[in-house]
Amino acid sequence: MGWRPRRARGTPLLLLLLLLLLWPVPGAGVLQGHIPGQPVTPHWVLDGQPWRTVSLEEPVSKPDMGLVALEAEGQELLLELEKNQLLAPGYIETHYGPDGQPVVLAPNHTVRCFHGLWDAPPEDHCHYQGRVRGFPDSWVVLCTCSGMSGLITLSRNASYYLRPWPPRGSKDFSTHEIFRMEQLLTWKGTCGHRDPGNKAGMTSLPGGPQSRGRREARRTRKYLELYIVADHTLFLTRHRNLNHTKQRLLEVANYVDQLLRTLDIQVALTGLEVWTERDRSRVTQDANATLWAFLQWRRGLWAQRPHDSAQLLTGRAFQGATVGLAPVEGMCRAESSGGVSTDHSELPIGAAATVAHEIGHSLGLSHDPDGCCVEAAAESGGCVMAAATGYAGGGSGLRRGG
């Protein structure tokens, strides 16, 4: 079998020191122009022979597991990557033809399916997770569909974003840039859920802090069947490019999976859908109205394709600073297990942090009290449930709400 990437316990939300941080609303100027970074050329290291490299310009079959070498601020990094087994058996992709009729595809992206079952021979799959060799608290989420892009976290104080430069759309992906996350401008948004005035009475599922020890003793990996939807506005912001819109959803789902694993939840993506011709439910600047219209539409979807949670990603901006909304404990009821989020950032991790937060509400997690994230340790999972998303200063992290 050879080496296998080791998942660092708790570290995915060390990232969220940087995850819920630097994500601007489109048009806010972040990543609209060129942010100075260090030019790098990542290389695959293949066949178990150290530093036998293959340039990203060459057509290379994406391996199930592999090593990538690159340099950051003069330091050589070796990324140990594994394809994320994100897609559930029977995974489908849906869009709509000019006549408004659904076009349903069943692409075969991965050779190994959910729960260790084997599927038919794979198509190319380009969404990875992993770690950095020699950094025990590191973690990596990368997309290799067109060059390489994604987040590389070495420690609490060192996190980098890697992306092709020139950006996607250019034919030359041999040149990339890597830059520290601190180089991004800061922006803050909020969850649309309003906590009751008596925060002392709000607890996580199932029960209050007294039961946390018992819950920790019973922790086992759980699987969340997710269906993710892009509205028509998001399709338009992707220049009506169906493949680019699908890749956006897959990148977001890959990050969501990484974030939720700190809660011992693994995402199984049952399907994605792009509203190519028109919105199938009413989407407006009113987050609450958009949510309940989407949940009404989801009832018909669930009857055809059962799943645990459906999440709508919209290209619209909601009123005020709201970037997402979901019913608390909505997953306990079939009619309300879903959420809506704005794709408020150029980088997919911004939207993913919001989606993960709203899924947390659906699972019954309330907002963390103000100030709790300052003391959140990686071992406790970080602060997914902070009410505000955005950079809040050096000490904040993510942990389970309650």
C-alpha positions as YAML, in Angstrom:
chain: A
units: angstrom
residues:
- id: 1
  name: MET
  ca: [0.00, 0.00, 0.00]
- id: 2
  name: GLY
  ca: [2.92, 2.36, 0.68]
- id: 3
  name: TRP
  ca: [2.57, 5.53, 2.71]
- id: 4
  name: ARG
  ca: [-0.81, 7.08, 3.35]
- id: 5
  name: PRO
  ca: [-1.40, 10.72, 4.27]
- id: 6
  name: ARG
  ca: [-2.03, 11.04, 7.98]
- id: 7
  name: ARG
  ca: [-4.95, 13.23, 8.96]
- id: 8
  name: ALA
  ca: [-3.84, 15.63, 11.67]
- id: 9
  name: ARG
  ca: [-6.32, 15.59, 14.50]
- id: 10
  name: GLY
  ca: [-8.06, 18.93, 15.00]
- id: 11
  name: THR
  ca: [-5.82, 20.85, 12.62]
- id: 12
  name: PRO
  ca: [-8.40, 21.49, 9.90]
- id: 13
  name: LEU
  ca: [-9.81, 24.17, 12.09]
- id: 14
  name: LEU
  ca: [-6.50, 25.70, 12.87]
- id: 15
  name: LEU
  ca: [-6.98, 26.77, 9.32]
- id: 16
  name: LEU
  ca: [-10.10, 28.46, 10.34]
- id: 17
  name: LEU
  ca: [-7.95, 30.80, 12.22]
- id: 18
  name: LEU
  ca: [-7.60, 31.75, 8.60]
- id: 19
  name: LEU
  ca: [-10.68, 30.17, 7.12]
- id: 20
  name: LEU
  ca: [-13.44, 32.32, 8.32]
- id: 21
  name: LEU
  ca: [-11.25, 35.20, 7.88]
- id: 22
  name: LEU
  ca: [-10.27, 36.94, 4.78]
- id: 23
  name: TRP
  ca: [-13.12, 36.48, 2.40]
- id: 24
  name: PRO
  ca: [-14.44, 39.59, 0.63]
- id: 25
  name: VAL
  ca: [-17.71, 40.21, -1.09]
- id: 26
  name: PRO
  ca: [-17.20, 40.18, -4.88]
- id: 27
  name: GLY
  ca: [-16.27, 43.67, -5.94]
- id: 28
  name: ALA
  ca: [-14.57, 44.45, -2.63]
- id: 29
  name: GLY
  ca: [-11.23, 44.40, -4.38]
- id: 30
  name: VAL
  ca: [-9.59, 41.30, -2.93]
- id: 31
  name: LEU
  ca: [-7.99, 39.21, -5.63]
- id: 32
  name: GLN
  ca: [-9.59, 41.41, -8.23]
- id: 33
  name: GLY
  ca: [-6.14, 42.79, -8.93]
- id: 34
  name: HIS
  ca: [-2.78, 41.09, -8.57]
- id: 35
  name: ILE
  ca: [-1.63, 40.37, -5.02]
- id: 36
  name: PRO
  ca: [2.16, 40.09, -5.02]
- id: 37
  name: GLY
  ca: [3.20, 36.55, -4.26]
- id: 38
  name: GLN
  ca: [6.16, 34.25, -4.70]
- id: 39
  name: PRO
  ca: [6.33, 32.60, -8.14]
- id: 40
  name: VAL
  ca: [6.54, 28.83, -7.80]
- id: 41
  name: THR
  ca: [6.27, 25.80, -10.06]
- id: 42
  name: PRO
  ca: [4.83, 22.80, -8.19]
- id: 43
  name: HIS
  ca: [5.89, 19.37, -9.40]
- id: 44
  name: TRP
  ca: [4.50, 15.89, -8.95]
- id: 45
  name: VAL
  ca: [7.02, 13.48, -7.44]
- id: 46
  name: LEU
  ca: [6.24, 10.12, -9.03]
- id: 47
  name: ASP
  ca: [7.08, 6.41, -8.89]
- id: 48
  name: GLY
  ca: [8.56, 6.50, -5.40]
- id: 49
  name: GLN
  ca: [11.77, 8.06, -6.72]
- id: 50
  name: PRO
  ca: [12.54, 11.27, -4.82]
- id: 51
  name: TRP
  ca: [12.45, 14.40, -6.95]
- id: 52
  name: ARG
  ca: [11.61, 12.69, -10.19]
- id: 53
  name: THR
  ca: [9.36, 15.52, -11.18]
- id: 54
  name: VAL
  ca: [6.78, 16.07, -13.88]
- id: 55
  name: SER
  ca: [5.86, 19.63, -14.79]
- id: 56
  name: LEU
  ca: [2.23, 20.58, -14.51]
- id: 57
  name: GLU
  ca: [2.39, 21.56, -18.17]
- id: 58
  name: GLU
  ca: [2.61, 17.89, -19.14]
- id: 59
  name: PRO
  ca: [-0.52, 15.73, -19.35]
- id: 60
  name: VAL
  ca: [-0.30, 13.59, -16.22]
- id: 61
  name: SER
  ca: [-2.92, 11.16, -14.91]
- id: 62
  name: LYS
  ca: [-3.85, 12.40, -11.45]
- id: 63
  name: PRO
  ca: [-2.82, 9.64, -9.01]
- id: 64
  name: ASP
  ca: [-4.98, 8.38, -6.16]
- id: 65
  name: MET
  ca: [-2.10, 9.32, -3.86]
- id: 66
  name: GLY
  ca: [0.92, 11.40, -4.67]
- id: 67
  name: LEU
  ca: [3.60, 13.82, -3.60]
- id: 68
  name: VAL
  ca: [3.90, 17.41, -4.74]
- id: 69
  name: ALA
  ca: [7.04, 19.47, -4.22]
- id: 70
  name: LEU
  ca: [7.07, 23.25, -4.07]
- id: 71
  name: GLU
  ca: [8.81, 26.11, -2.31]
- id: 72
  name: ALA
  ca: [7.32, 28.72, 0.04]
- id: 73
  name: GLU
  ca: [9.41, 31.62, 1.32]
- id: 74
  name: GLY
  ca: [12.63, 29.73, 0.65]
- id: 75
  name: GLN
  ca: [11.44, 26.55, 2.35]
- id: 76
  name: GLU
  ca: [10.99, 23.30, 0.43]
- id: 77
  name: LEU
  ca: [7.61, 21.71, 1.12]
- id: 78
  name: LEU
  ca: [6.56, 18.18, 0.24]
- id: 79
  name: LEU
  ca: [2.79, 17.76, 0.13]
- id: 80
  name: GLU
  ca: [1.46, 14.25, 0.79]
- id: 81
  name: LEU
  ca: [-1.86, 14.15, -1.05]
- id: 82
  name: GLU
  ca: [-4.73, 11.73, -1.40]
- id: 83
  name: LYS
  ca: [-7.80, 12.07, -3.59]
- id: 84
  name: ASN
  ca: [-10.76, 12.86, -1.42]
- id: 85
  name: GLN
  ca: [-13.33, 10.09, -1.68]
- id: 86
  name: LEU
  ca: [-16.03, 12.73, -1.65]
- id: 87
  name: LEU
  ca: [-18.56, 11.31, -4.08]
- id: 88
  name: ALA
  ca: [-21.21, 8.87, -2.87]
- id: 89
  name: PRO
  ca: [-22.37, 5.86, -4.89]
- id: 90
  name: GLY
  ca: [-24.96, 7.00, -7.41]
- id: 91
  name: TYR
  ca: [-23.59, 10.56, -7.47]
- id: 92
  name: ILE
  ca: [-25.24, 12.66, -10.19]
- id: 93
  name: GLU
  ca: [-24.86, 16.10, -11.77]
- id: 94
  name: THR
  ca: [-27.93, 18.01, -12.99]
- id: 95
  name: HIS
  ca: [-28.38, 21.07, -15.16]
- id: 96
  name: TYR
  ca: [-31.23, 22.28, -17.39]
- id: 97
  name: GLY
  ca: [-31.62, 22.49, -21.14]
- id: 98
  name: PRO
  ca: [-33.09, 25.45, -23.06]
- id: 99
  name: ASP
  ca: [-36.50, 23.79, -22.84]
- id: 100
  name: GLY
  ca: [-36.25, 23.81, -19.04]
- id: 101
  name: GLN
  ca: [-36.00, 20.04, -18.79]
- id: 102
  name: PRO
  ca: [-33.39, 18.56, -16.44]
- id: 103
  name: VAL
  ca: [-30.29, 16.97, -17.91]
- id: 104
  name: VAL
  ca: [-29.01, 14.37, -15.44]
- id: 105
  name: LEU
  ca: [-25.50, 12.94, -15.79]
- id: 106
  name: ALA
  ca: [-23.81, 10.22, -13.78]
- id: 107
  name: PRO
  ca: [-20.09, 10.94, -14.19]
- id: 108
  name: ASN
  ca: [-17.71, 8.41, -12.73]
- id: 109
  name: HIS
  ca: [-15.07, 10.45, -10.94]
- id: 110
  name: THR
  ca: [-13.53, 8.00, -8.53]
- id: 111
  name: VAL
  ca: [-12.51, 4.37, -8.43]
- id: 112
  name: ARG
  ca: [-13.25, 3.82, -4.75]
- id: 113
  name: CYS
  ca: [-16.69, 4.68, -3.53]
- id: 114
  name: PHE
  ca: [-18.29, 5.24, -0.20]
- id: 115
  name: HIS
  ca: [-17.78, 2.71, 2.64]
- id: 116
  name: GLY
  ca: [-14.93, 1.04, 0.73]
- id: 117
  name: LEU
  ca: [-17.07, -0.24, -2.16]
- id: 118
  name: TRP
  ca: [-15.53, -0.34, -5.64]
- id: 119
  name: ASP
  ca: [-17.05, 1.37, -8.61]
- id: 120
  name: ALA
  ca: [-16.34, 1.15, -12.34]
- id: 121
  name: PRO
  ca: [-13.04, 2.44, -13.81]
- id: 122
  name: PRO
  ca: [-12.49, 6.09, -12.93]
- id: 123
  name: GLU
  ca: [-12.46, 9.28, -14.88]
- id: 124
  name: ASP
  ca: [-9.94, 11.94, -13.91]
- id: 125
  name: HIS
  ca: [-10.58, 13.30, -10.44]
- id: 126
  name: CYS
  ca: [-8.71, 16.32, -9.17]
- id: 127
  name: HIS
  ca: [-9.73, 17.14, -5.57]
- id: 128
  name: TYR
  ca: [-7.18, 16.29, -2.90]
- id: 129
  name: GLN
  ca: [-6.60, 16.51, 0.83]
- id: 130
  name: GLY
  ca: [-3.44, 15.77, 2.78]
- id: 131
  name: ARG
  ca: [-0.64, 17.17, 4.89]
- id: 132
  name: VAL
  ca: [2.87, 18.62, 4.62]
- id: 133
  name: ARG
  ca: [5.64, 16.17, 5.42]
- id: 134
  name: GLY
  ca: [7.46, 17.14, 8.60]
- id: 135
  name: PHE
  ca: [4.66, 19.38, 9.90]
- id: 136
  name: PRO
  ca: [2.47, 17.31, 12.27]
- id: 137
  name: ASP
  ca: [-0.26, 19.96, 12.58]
- id: 138
  name: SER
  ca: [-0.43, 20.70, 8.86]
- id: 139
  name: TRP
  ca: [-3.22, 20.09, 6.41]
- id: 140
  name: VAL
  ca: [-3.75, 20.69, 2.72]
- id: 141
  name: VAL
  ca: [-6.77, 21.03, 0.43]
- id: 142
  name: LEU
  ca: [-5.92, 21.27, -3.27]
- id: 143
  name: CYS
  ca: [-7.68, 21.23, -6.61]
- id: 144
  name: THR
  ca: [-5.51, 20.07, -9.52]
- id: 145
  name: CYS
  ca: [-8.08, 20.39, -12.31]
- id: 146
  name: SER
  ca: [-6.30, 23.32, -13.99]
- id: 147
  name: GLY
  ca: [-2.91, 23.77, -12.48]
- id: 148
  name: MET
  ca: [-3.00, 23.71, -8.69]
- id: 149
  name: SER
  ca: [-5.00, 25.87, -6.33]
- id: 150
  name: GLY
  ca: [-5.77, 25.55, -2.67]
- id: 151
  name: LEU
  ca: [-4.81, 26.07, 0.93]
- id: 152
  name: ILE
  ca: [-1.66, 24.84, 2.65]
- id: 153
  name: THR
  ca: [-1.61, 25.22, 6.43]
- id: 154
  name: LEU
  ca: [1.64, 24.46, 8.22]
- id: 155
  name: SER
  ca: [0.74, 25.68, 11.70]
- id: 156
  name: ARG
  ca: [-1.35, 28.21, 13.57]
- id: 157
  name: ASN
  ca: [0.89, 30.99, 12.32]
- id: 158
  name: ALA
  ca: [1.71, 29.86, 8.80]
- id: 159
  name: SER
  ca: [-0.90, 29.35, 6.11]
- id: 160
  name: TYR
  ca: [-0.48, 29.81, 2.36]
- id: 161
  name: TYR
  ca: [-2.70, 29.94, -0.67]
- id: 162
  name: LEU
  ca: [-1.44, 28.46, -3.93]
- id: 163
  name: ARG
  ca: [-2.97, 29.37, -7.27]
- id: 164
  name: PRO
  ca: [-2.09, 29.37, -10.96]
- id: 165
  name: TRP
  ca: [-0.76, 32.63, -12.30]
- id: 166
  name: PRO
  ca: [-1.84, 33.79, -14.85]
- id: 167
  name: PRO
  ca: [-5.29, 32.92, -13.48]
- id: 168
  name: ARG
  ca: [-7.54, 30.21, -14.90]
- id: 169
  name: GLY
  ca: [-8.43, 30.89, -18.49]
- id: 170
  name: SER
  ca: [-4.81, 31.12, -19.57]
- id: 171
  name: LYS
  ca: [-3.35, 28.13, -21.42]
- id: 172
  name: ASP
  ca: [-0.11, 28.25, -19.42]
- id: 173
  name: PHE
  ca: [-0.34, 26.78, -15.92]
- id: 174
  name: SER
  ca: [3.36, 26.13, -15.42]
- id: 175
  name: THR
  ca: [3.69, 29.25, -13.29]
- id: 176
  name: HIS
  ca: [1.93, 29.53, -9.97]
- id: 177
  name: GLU
  ca: [1.97, 31.93, -7.07]
- id: 178
  name: ILE
  ca: [2.02, 31.21, -3.37]
- id: 179
  name: PHE
  ca: [1.27, 33.87, -0.81]
- id: 180
  name: ARG
  ca: [0.49, 34.10, 2.88]
- id: 181
  name: MET
  ca: [-3.14, 34.41, 3.78]
- id: 182
  name: GLU
  ca: [-2.39, 37.61, 5.68]
- id: 183
  name: GLN
  ca: [-1.79, 39.26, 2.32]
- id: 184
  name: LEU
  ca: [-5.51, 39.17, 1.61]
- id: 185
  name: LEU
  ca: [-7.68, 42.08, 2.63]
- id: 186
  name: THR
  ca: [-10.08, 41.45, 5.49]
- id: 187
  name: TRP
  ca: [-13.85, 41.43, 5.44]
- id: 188
  name: LYS
  ca: [-16.43, 40.30, 7.95]
- id: 189
  name: GLY
  ca: [-19.89, 38.83, 7.40]
- id: 190
  name: THR
  ca: [-22.43, 37.28, 9.72]
- id: 191
  name: CYS
  ca: [-24.71, 34.32, 9.90]
- id: 192
  name: GLY
  ca: [-28.33, 35.35, 9.45]
- id: 193
  name: HIS
  ca: [-29.47, 33.28, 12.46]
- id: 194
  name: ARG
  ca: [-30.32, 35.46, 15.43]
- id: 195
  name: ASP
  ca: [-29.61, 33.91, 18.80]
- id: 196
  name: PRO
  ca: [-32.11, 34.37, 21.64]
- id: 197
  name: GLY
  ca: [-31.22, 36.95, 24.21]
- id: 198
  name: ASN
  ca: [-30.48, 34.30, 26.82]
- id: 199
  name: LYS
  ca: [-27.36, 32.76, 25.35]
- id: 200
  name: ALA
  ca: [-26.69, 30.89, 28.58]
- id: 201
  name: GLY
  ca: [-29.55, 28.58, 27.75]
- id: 202
  name: MET
  ca: [-28.24, 27.65, 24.29]
- id: 203
  name: THR
  ca: [-26.42, 24.36, 23.99]
- id: 204
  name: SER
  ca: [-25.07, 21.98, 21.41]
- id: 205
  name: LEU
  ca: [-26.75, 18.72, 20.54]
- id: 206
  name: PRO
  ca: [-27.42, 16.56, 22.41]
- id: 207
  name: GLY
  ca: [-27.54, 18.46, 25.70]
- id: 208
  name: GLY
  ca: [-25.41, 20.99, 27.51]
- id: 209
  name: PRO
  ca: [-21.77, 21.14, 28.60]
- id: 210
  name: GLN
  ca: [-22.39, 18.54, 31.31]
- id: 211
  name: SER
  ca: [-22.85, 15.87, 28.67]
- id: 212
  name: ARG
  ca: [-19.82, 16.83, 26.57]
- id: 213
  name: GLY
  ca: [-17.56, 14.29, 28.25]
- id: 214
  name: ARG
  ca: [-20.00, 11.49, 27.52]
- id: 215
  name: ARG
  ca: [-20.37, 12.67, 23.93]
- id: 216
  name: GLU
  ca: [-16.59, 12.75, 23.47]
- id: 217
  name: ALA
  ca: [-16.34, 9.16, 24.69]
- id: 218
  name: ARG
  ca: [-18.86, 8.06, 22.06]
- id: 219
  name: ARG
  ca: [-17.35, 9.91, 19.10]
- id: 220
  name: THR
  ca: [-17.47, 7.89, 15.93]
- id: 221
  name: ARG
  ca: [-17.23, 8.90, 12.29]
- id: 222
  name: LYS
  ca: [-20.60, 9.88, 10.85]
- id: 223
  name: TYR
  ca: [-21.51, 10.46, 7.21]
- id: 224
  name: LEU
  ca: [-23.49, 13.39, 5.87]
- id: 225
  name: GLU
  ca: [-25.14, 12.92, 2.48]
- id: 226
  name: LEU
  ca: [-24.95, 16.36, 0.88]
- id: 227
  name: TYR
  ca: [-26.65, 17.78, -2.22]
- id: 228
  name: ILE
  ca: [-25.32, 21.16, -3.34]
- id: 229
  name: VAL
  ca: [-26.96, 23.61, -5.76]
- id: 230
  name: ALA
  ca: [-25.72, 26.67, -7.66]
- id: 231
  name: ASP
  ca: [-28.38, 29.23, -8.47]
- id: 232
  name: HIS
  ca: [-28.72, 30.99, -11.82]
- id: 233
  name: THR
  ca: [-26.87, 34.10, -10.66]
- id: 234
  name: LEU
  ca: [-23.85, 32.04, -9.65]
- id: 235
  name: PHE
  ca: [-23.93, 30.37, -13.07]
- id: 236
  name: LEU
  ca: [-23.90, 33.83, -14.67]
- id: 237
  name: THR
  ca: [-20.98, 34.99, -12.51]
- id: 238
  name: ARG
  ca: [-19.09, 31.96, -13.84]
- id: 239
  name: HIS
  ca: [-19.65, 33.37, -17.35]
- id: 240
  name: ARG
  ca: [-22.32, 30.76, -18.09]
- id: 241
  name: ASN
  ca: [-19.62, 28.10, -18.07]
- id: 242
  name: LEU
  ca: [-21.22, 24.90, -16.79]
- id: 243
  name: ASN
  ca: [-17.97, 23.05, -16.15]
- id: 244
  name: HIS
  ca: [-16.47, 25.96, -14.21]
- id: 245
  name: THR
  ca: [-19.63, 26.22, -12.11]
- id: 246
  name: LYS
  ca: [-19.55, 22.50, -11.34]
- id: 247
  name: GLN
  ca: [-15.90, 22.70, -10.38]
- id: 248
  name: ARG
  ca: [-16.70, 25.58, -8.06]
- id: 249
  name: LEU
  ca: [-19.28, 23.45, -6.26]
- id: 250
  name: LEU
  ca: [-16.88, 20.50, -6.03]
- id: 251
  name: GLU
  ca: [-14.11, 22.70, -4.63]
- id: 252
  name: VAL
  ca: [-16.49, 24.12, -2.02]
- id: 253
  name: ALA
  ca: [-17.65, 20.61, -1.09]
- id: 254
  name: ASN
  ca: [-14.04, 19.43, -0.72]
- id: 255
  name: TYR
  ca: [-13.34, 22.21, 1.79]
- id: 256
  name: VAL
  ca: [-16.63, 21.61, 3.62]
- id: 257
  name: ASP
  ca: [-15.67, 17.96, 4.05]
- id: 258
  name: GLN
  ca: [-12.29, 18.94, 5.50]
- id: 259
  name: LEU
  ca: [-13.90, 21.36, 7.96]
- id: 260
  name: LEU
  ca: [-16.59, 18.97, 9.14]
- id: 261
  name: ARG
  ca: [-14.10, 16.16, 9.74]
- id: 262
  name: THR
  ca: [-13.07, 17.94, 12.95]
- id: 263
  name: LEU
  ca: [-16.60, 17.16, 14.13]
- id: 264
  name: ASP
  ca: [-16.11, 13.53, 13.05]
- id: 265
  name: ILE
  ca: [-18.43, 14.07, 10.08]
- id: 266
  name: GLN
  ca: [-17.45, 13.01, 6.57]
- id: 267
  name: VAL
  ca: [-19.30, 14.45, 3.59]
- id: 268
  name: ALA
  ca: [-20.70, 12.08, 0.97]
- id: 269
  name: LEU
  ca: [-21.74, 14.22, -1.99]
- id: 270
  name: THR
  ca: [-24.83, 12.62, -3.54]
- id: 271
  name: GLY
  ca: [-25.24, 15.22, -6.25]
- id: 272
  name: LEU
  ca: [-24.74, 18.74, -7.50]
- id: 273
  name: GLU
  ca: [-27.09, 20.88, -9.54]
- id: 274
  name: VAL
  ca: [-26.67, 24.05, -11.59]
- id: 275
  name: TRP
  ca: [-29.70, 26.20, -12.40]
- id: 276
  name: THR
  ca: [-28.52, 27.05, -15.89]
- id: 277
  name: GLU
  ca: [-31.74, 28.50, -17.33]
- id: 278
  name: ARG
  ca: [-33.52, 30.07, -14.37]
- id: 279
  name: ASP
  ca: [-33.84, 29.73, -10.63]
- id: 280
  name: ARG
  ca: [-35.98, 26.77, -9.61]
- id: 281
  name: SER
  ca: [-36.93, 28.51, -6.36]
- id: 282
  name: ARG
  ca: [-37.18, 32.22, -5.64]
- id: 283
  name: VAL
  ca: [-33.80, 33.79, -4.80]
- id: 284
  name: THR
  ca: [-33.75, 37.39, -3.54]
- id: 285
  name: GLN
  ca: [-31.69, 39.61, -1.26]
- id: 286
  name: ASP
  ca: [-33.93, 38.49, 1.60]
- id: 287
  name: ALA
  ca: [-32.03, 35.54, 3.10]
- id: 288
  name: ASN
  ca: [-35.01, 34.29, 5.10]
- id: 289
  name: ALA
  ca: [-37.37, 34.29, 2.11]
- id: 290
  name: THR
  ca: [-34.71, 32.65, -0.05]
- id: 291
  name: LEU
  ca: [-34.15, 29.93, 2.55]
- id: 292
  name: TRP
  ca: [-37.79, 28.96, 2.92]
- id: 293
  name: ALA
  ca: [-38.39, 29.00, -0.82]
- id: 294
  name: PHE
  ca: [-35.39, 26.71, -1.28]
- id: 295
  name: LEU
  ca: [-36.57, 24.35, 1.45]
- id: 296
  name: GLN
  ca: [-39.96, 24.13, -0.27]
- id: 297
  name: TRP
  ca: [-38.24, 23.23, -3.56]
- id: 298
  name: ARG
  ca: [-36.05, 20.71, -1.74]
- id: 299
  name: ARG
  ca: [-39.08, 18.66, -0.71]
- id: 300
  name: GLY
  ca: [-39.59, 17.58, -4.31]
- id: 301
  name: LEU
  ca: [-35.88, 16.88, -4.70]
- id: 302
  name: TRP
  ca: [-35.75, 14.77, -1.55]
- id: 303
  name: ALA
  ca: [-38.66, 12.64, -2.74]
- id: 304
  name: GLN
  ca: [-36.63, 11.73, -5.83]
- id: 305
  name: ARG
  ca: [-33.12, 11.66, -4.34]
- id: 306
  name: PRO
  ca: [-33.02, 11.25, -0.55]
- id: 307
  name: HIS
  ca: [-30.15, 13.02, 1.20]
- id: 308
  name: ASP
  ca: [-29.37, 14.50, 4.61]
- id: 309
  name: SER
  ca: [-28.82, 18.14, 3.70]
- id: 310
  name: ALA
  ca: [-29.25, 20.38, 0.64]
- id: 311
  name: GLN
  ca: [-27.28, 23.61, 0.41]
- id: 312
  name: LEU
  ca: [-27.93, 26.44, -2.05]
- id: 313
  name: LEU
  ca: [-24.96, 28.56, -3.09]
- id: 314
  name: THR
  ca: [-26.07, 31.84, -4.61]
- id: 315
  name: GLY
  ca: [-24.24, 34.51, -6.56]
- id: 316
  name: ARG
  ca: [-26.51, 37.14, -5.03]
- id: 317
  name: ALA
  ca: [-25.60, 39.21, -1.98]
- id: 318
  name: PHE
  ca: [-28.07, 39.11, 0.90]
- id: 319
  name: GLN
  ca: [-29.19, 42.25, 2.67]
- id: 320
  name: GLY
  ca: [-26.84, 43.63, 5.30]
- id: 321
  name: ALA
  ca: [-23.83, 41.56, 6.31]
- id: 322
  name: THR
  ca: [-25.63, 38.21, 6.19]
- id: 323
  name: VAL
  ca: [-23.82, 35.55, 4.18]
- id: 324
  name: GLY
  ca: [-25.75, 32.42, 5.21]
- id: 325
  name: LEU
  ca: [-28.85, 31.09, 6.94]
- id: 326
  name: ALA
  ca: [-30.21, 27.70, 8.03]
- id: 327
  name: PRO
  ca: [-32.82, 26.45, 10.53]
- id: 328
  name: VAL
  ca: [-31.34, 25.33, 13.84]
- id: 329
  name: GLU
  ca: [-31.76, 21.55, 14.24]
- id: 330
  name: GLY
  ca: [-33.23, 21.49, 10.73]
- id: 331
  name: MET
  ca: [-31.69, 18.11, 10.01]
- id: 332
  name: CYS
  ca: [-34.07, 16.58, 12.56]
- id: 333
  name: ARG
  ca: [-36.95, 17.34, 10.18]
- id: 334
  name: ALA
  ca: [-37.06, 16.31, 6.55]
- id: 335
  name: GLU
  ca: [-38.80, 19.54, 5.51]
- id: 336
  name: SER
  ca: [-36.13, 21.86, 6.91]
- id: 337
  name: SER
  ca: [-32.76, 20.17, 6.40]
- id: 338
  name: GLY
  ca: [-31.03, 22.72, 4.22]
- id: 339
  name: GLY
  ca: [-29.40, 26.11, 4.09]
- id: 340
  name: VAL
  ca: [-28.50, 29.02, 1.83]
- id: 341
  name: SER
  ca: [-25.14, 30.74, 1.53]
- id: 342
  name: THR
  ca: [-23.71, 33.53, -0.58]
- id: 343
  name: ASP
  ca: [-20.63, 32.76, -2.64]
- id: 344
  name: HIS
  ca: [-19.10, 35.89, -1.18]
- id: 345
  name: SER
  ca: [-15.43, 35.28, -1.94]
- id: 346
  name: GLU
  ca: [-13.28, 34.74, -4.95]
- id: 347
  name: LEU
  ca: [-11.59, 31.82, -3.21]
- id: 348
  name: PRO
  ca: [-13.82, 28.78, -2.61]
- id: 349
  name: ILE
  ca: [-12.78, 28.38, 1.03]
- id: 350
  name: GLY
  ca: [-14.81, 31.47, 1.95]
- id: 351
  name: ALA
  ca: [-18.09, 30.02, 0.75]
- id: 352
  name: ALA
  ca: [-17.15, 26.62, 2.20]
- id: 353
  name: ALA
  ca: [-16.68, 28.10, 5.68]
- id: 354
  name: THR
  ca: [-20.16, 29.61, 5.47]
- id: 355
  name: VAL
  ca: [-21.74, 26.37, 4.22]
- id: 356
  name: ALA
  ca: [-20.05, 24.38, 7.00]
- id: 357
  name: HIS
  ca: [-21.34, 26.90, 9.54]
- id: 358
  name: GLU
  ca: [-24.92, 26.58, 8.29]
- id: 359
  name: ILE
  ca: [-24.67, 22.79, 8.32]
- id: 360
  name: GLY
  ca: [-23.61, 23.16, 11.94]
- id: 361
  name: HIS
  ca: [-26.89, 24.97, 12.63]
- id: 362
  name: SER
  ca: [-28.79, 22.18, 10.89]
- id: 363
  name: LEU
  ca: [-27.10, 19.71, 13.23]
- id: 364
  name: GLY
  ca: [-28.29, 21.73, 16.22]
- id: 365
  name: LEU
  ca: [-25.20, 23.77, 17.03]
- id: 366
  name: SER
  ca: [-25.76, 27.30, 18.28]
- id: 367
  name: HIS
  ca: [-23.40, 30.23, 17.92]
- id: 368
  name: ASP
  ca: [-20.36, 30.24, 20.14]
- id: 369
  name: PRO
  ca: [-20.51, 32.98, 22.80]
- id: 370
  name: ASP
  ca: [-18.48, 36.07, 22.05]
- id: 371
  name: GLY
  ca: [-14.86, 35.61, 23.03]
- id: 372
  name: CYS
  ca: [-14.88, 31.82, 23.23]
- id: 373
  name: CYS
  ca: [-12.87, 31.43, 20.05]
- id: 374
  name: VAL
  ca: [-9.93, 33.27, 21.57]
- id: 375
  name: GLU
  ca: [-9.31, 30.28, 23.81]
- id: 376
  name: ALA
  ca: [-10.32, 27.57, 21.35]
- id: 377
  name: ALA
  ca: [-7.69, 24.89, 21.08]
- id: 378
  name: ALA
  ca: [-7.12, 22.75, 18.03]
- id: 379
  name: GLU
  ca: [-7.77, 19.64, 20.12]
- id: 380
  name: SER
  ca: [-11.35, 20.80, 20.79]
- id: 381
  name: GLY
  ca: [-12.08, 21.33, 17.13]
- id: 382
  name: GLY
  ca: [-11.89, 25.09, 16.67]
- id: 383
  name: CYS
  ca: [-14.80, 27.55, 16.27]
- id: 384
  name: VAL
  ca: [-16.98, 26.68, 13.32]
- id: 385
  name: MET
  ca: [-19.95, 28.30, 15.01]
- id: 386
  name: ALA
  ca: [-18.73, 31.86, 15.58]
- id: 387
  name: ALA
  ca: [-21.62, 34.16, 14.61]
- id: 388
  name: ALA
  ca: [-19.38, 36.42, 12.53]
- id: 389
  name: THR
  ca: [-17.23, 35.17, 9.70]
- id: 390
  name: GLY
  ca: [-14.15, 37.11, 8.78]
- id: 391
  name: TYR
  ca: [-10.76, 37.90, 10.23]
- id: 392
  name: ALA
  ca: [-11.15, 38.71, 13.90]
- id: 393
  name: GLY
  ca: [-7.56, 38.97, 14.98]
- id: 394
  name: GLY
  ca: [-4.70, 36.67, 15.75]
- id: 395
  name: GLY
  ca: [-6.15, 34.50, 18.48]
- id: 396
  name: SER
  ca: [-9.44, 33.35, 17.05]
- id: 397
  name: GLY
  ca: [-10.08, 29.83, 15.89]
- id: 398
  name: LEU
  ca: [-12.98, 27.48, 15.39]
- id: 399
  name: ARG
  ca: [-14.57, 24.96, 17.68]
- id: 400
  name: ARG
  ca: [-17.85, 23.20, 18.22]
- id: 401
  name: GLY
  ca: [-20.62, 25.50, 19.29]
- id: 402
  name: GLY
  ca: [-22.35, 25.33, 22.61]
...
